[in-house]
């Protein structure tokens, strides 16, 4: 994790979801997967955690 991100997460009262996207994944597919996550999830799904793309 980037040190600045780690410091920000430690200072904040909540943690954010981290989405890791490989360089080899086409941009359009990454966007579609992120939109699918957003449309099918609830706010509690977006708490601390890591999602690796592609979803399929």
C-alpha positions as CSV (number, residue, x, y, z in Angstrom):
1,X,0.0,0.0,0.0
2,X,1.2,3.5,-0.7
3,X,2.4,5.1,2.5
4,X,0.3,8.2,2.1
5,X,-2.9,6.1,1.6
6,X,-2.0,4.0,4.7
7,X,-1.6,7.2,6.8
8,X,-4.9,8.6,5.5
9,X,-6.7,5.4,6.3
10,X,-5.3,5.4,9.9
11,X,-6.4,9.0,10.4
12,X,-9.9,8.4,9.1
13,X,-12.8,7.1,11.1
14,X,-13.6,4.5,8.4
15,X,-11.7,2.5,5.8
16,X,-12.4,2.5,2.1
17,X,-12.6,-0.3,-0.3
18,X,-9.5,-0.8,-2.4
19,X,-10.0,-2.0,-5.9
20,X,-6.9,-3.5,-7.6
21,X,-6.9,-3.6,-11.4
22,X,-4.1,-5.3,-13.3
23,X,-2.5,-3.3,-16.1
24,X,-3.5,-6.1,-18.6
25,X,-7.3,-5.5,-18.0
26,X,-8.9,-3.4,-20.7
27,X,-10.2,-0.1,-19.3
28,X,-13.7,-0.7,-20.5
29,X,-13.9,-4.1,-18.7
30,X,-12.5,-2.5,-15.5
31,X,-15.2,0.2,-15.6
32,X,-18.0,-2.3,-16.3
33,X,-16.8,-4.4,-13.3
34,X,-16.7,-1.4,-11.0
35,X,-20.2,-0.3,-12.1
36,X,-21.5,-3.8,-11.5
37,X,-20.0,-3.7,-8.0
38,X,-21.6,-0.3,-7.3
39,X,-25.1,-1.2,-8.7
40,X,-25.3,-4.6,-7.0
41,X,-24.0,-3.6,-3.6
42,X,-25.1,-1.9,-0.4
43,X,-23.1,0.7,1.6
44,X,-21.8,-2.0,4.0
45,X,-20.1,-3.7,1.0
46,X,-17.9,-0.7,0.6
47,X,-16.2,-0.9,4.0
48,X,-12.6,-1.9,4.4
49,X,-11.5,-4.6,2.1
50,X,-9.8,-5.4,-1.2
51,X,-11.5,-6.4,-4.5
52,X,-9.4,-7.8,-7.3
53,X,-10.5,-7.3,-10.9
54,X,-11.6,-8.9,-13.2
55,X,-14.7,-10.2,-11.4
56,X,-15.4,-12.7,-14.2
